[in-house]
Amino acid sequence: MGVVFGDIGTSPLYALREALAHARPVGPPHMAVLGVVSLILWALTLIVTIKYILVLMRADNGGEGGPVALMSLAQRALGRPSAILFGLGILGVSLFYADGVITPAFSVLSAVEGLKVAPRLGDILTPLVLPVAGVILIVLFIGQARGTHRVAALFGPVMTLWFLTLAALGILHMTDDLSVLRAISPYWAIHFLVRNDFIGFVILGSVFLAVTGAEALYADMGQFGKRPIRAAWLSLVFPCLALNYLGQGALVLHNPGARSSPFFDMVPHFAYWPVLILATVAAVVASQAVITGAFSMTRQAVQLGLLPRIEIRRTSATQAGQIFVPAINGMMIVGVLVLLVVFQSSHRLASAYGVAVTGTMLLSTVVLYVVARRLWKWRWVQVLALLVPISFVDVVFLASNLLKIVDGAWLPLAFGAGLVVVMWTWSRGVRILTEKTRLDSPPIGELIQMLARKPPHRAPGTAMFLTANPDLAPVALMHNLAHNKVLHERNVLLTIQTAETPRVSEEDRVRIEAIGTDFRRVTLRYGFMESPNVPKTLAHCKKLGLKFDIMSTSFFLGRRSLVPDARSGMPMWQDHLFIFLMKNAASPIDFFKIPPGRVVELGTQVTV
């Protein structure tokens, strides 16, 4: 309740208000209200219930969901690497981050704006809205470093109380005009769109605000499982949201002046301040869920090579999912505060909200085609019958949200485009470095034969050489032989791989292969949801026959000094960006938890 439904649970604060603000009187006044409420109810039904709850949640990658997990699942279903799927994954991750920056600002600001219409104090408190929202968000982001496990237990009860409050308010006002129940029929949604032509199409961009957060149902599937999410949505969340939107619609039908703030106008005066506080806390919970999702997405992106190594801290000794990513936290707090200063109201911020979410939803549907066809073995008739209508809905909502570009939707698109450039540059630069290493390093088999013909001086102990390609002689090994003229008694080529699954079983974690008398090839495999801990994993190698003492083992790492070269495959601007990313990447010593006192780094200069 707290993590998965926080974002979509706060949508009644603003969704109907924004949609009615764009509606124009075409025909009787009640038609706009019934049409908008009907559109919201059927958007929740088609997008959340049918697409996500019933269909997309079937596409789990070892129980995990989200853009990265879906991309990895499609790659595995395809049976070969696909540049198109890789590009869609990059785009999906970028849009996820863009949405993650907007959601906290929008949710918290929408709740705090209840101060503007507070009974008898609205005019006095209006100037405090922006500062209060800013303080709440700053405290929220600063508190991330301490972890959320101490207060996470409150998220569920708070959001459950919030949804029950939504339902109670909806039932309280539904008797204002029971004709609002006609909005349950899709006739009013279709009739409204047909009668309003282009204006109806524009309004869809605001209607979509009611389903923002639907991606969380899929992205958070790995933490809770399908059955609890489906049960919570169908038994509590969806009914409470539907009742509240019907209640808001009935209130506006009875009192058209309430359309400027239908949610807060529903609240009785005696309960106004408790509901306002509860709405603010619910918005904070929704923001926390998005921030936690961004941290988790970062770990997945780093593991899959979409981003450089970033410092990732554990904030709980008992819960593996409790992590803190300082770089992402800093980036998000700057972005959120900029949004507050630039837009200054949730009404203006609504023009920037939605386009990133619709883009992510459409990408999920496109990748789902591959999964349904290749993994589920659906016939084309089944695929087209289900996914074409879903794609049509996604495209219509995306096109409607794109109309907001001049009003502010350009901001998340620009932010997402910047992240696409970063991830594209990083993955392309890594490929170039890998190719250069392959050309400059001899196969390990040839090196072993050369050493057998001309043995070097032997040093006691074990040397572990970190390498991305275990079939080639590591650069650090070649430099050690060339400059130090020694070879250790026992040598291990250590490769760390990321699987296309969220987690790897302990049985499949370690693979050891003998190559010659003095060399072993050790491969450690981690899932894209796991944080590598090399010393801890190597402790299991002793059970598999690899005998060594960690305190007499030296870890050799190759450190590259990069020099830009426009002839190496990338433009100069991209060379400089890649060098900047490489310099600011977290040290492999820290990232892989290798004891610093046991590390030897040998450098080489490489052009990119």
Secondary structure, 3 states (H helix, E strand, C coil): CCCCCHHHHCHHHCHHHHHHHHCCCCCCHHHHHHHHHHHHHHHHHHHHHHHHHHHHHHCCECCECCHHHHHHHHHHHHCCCCHHHHHHHHHHHHHHHHHHHHHHHHHHHHHHHHHHHCCCCHHHHHHHHHHHHHHHHHHHHHHHHHCCCCCHHHHHHHHHHHHHHHHHHHHHHHCCCHHHHHHHCHHHHHHHHHHHHHHHHHHHHHHHHHHCCHHHHHHCHHHHCHHHHHHHHHHHHHHHHHHHHHHHHHHHHHCHHHHHCHHHHHCCHHHHHHHHHHHHHHHHHHHHHHHHHHHHHHHHHHHCCCCCCCCCEECCCCCCCCEECHHHHHHHHHHHHHHHHHHCCHHHHCCCCCHHHHHHHHHHHHHHHHHHHHHCCCCHHHHHHHHHHHHHHHHHHHHHHHCCHHHCCHHHHHHHHHHHHHHHHHHHHHHHHHHHHHHHCCEHHHHHHHHHHCCCEEEEEEEEEECCCCCECCHHHHHHHHHHCEEEEEEEEEEEEECCCCCCCHHHCEEEEECCCCEEEEEEEECCCCCCCHHHHHHHHHHHCCCCCHHHEEEEEEEEEEECCHHHCCCHHHHHHHHHHHHHCCCHHHHCCCCHHHEEEEEEEEEC
